[in-house]
Amino acid sequence: MANRKKKVRSDREGNQPKPRERRRSRQPSGSVESRGAETLTILWTLLVTTVVGCDLGAAVTRFLLAKAPDNAALNLLSGLLLIAAALLGVAILALLPLVLRVRRTPPPRGYVVFALLVALAPILAVVLLTVR
């Protein structure tokens, strides 16, 4: 393992490649939103995704509870997922006016409606289970 020379690539004419110049990172010129608006929007969409996951998990555990009603662990998990979804739903509803106010271009209307439905569903489920 004596002195090995590095092989340098060259083009057909024998010219050595030029060292790459470092480019300064710039914000894309097409970005209209501020960093704060983008961060708030990402947080809001992650909350929506998390509530969808909690809702699906609660629905699956409720389905499994129908087959094994005496399983205390499934009952606890279902309740925890539903409570987590309801609390995060309140956070979604609280962040929605901020997202609409901070952004220059509002999020797509369909996604806003979907987020509202996702946020309200576990809250209504908790209310209905409490009344029942």
Buried (B, 14 or more C-beta within 10 A) or exposed (E): EEEEEEEEEEEEEEEEEEEEEEEEEEEEEEEEBEEEBBEBBEBBBEBBEBBBBBBEBBBBBBEBBEEEEEBEEBBEBBBBBBBBBBBBBEBBBEBBEBBEEBBEEEBEEEEBEEBBEBBBBBBEBBEEEEEE
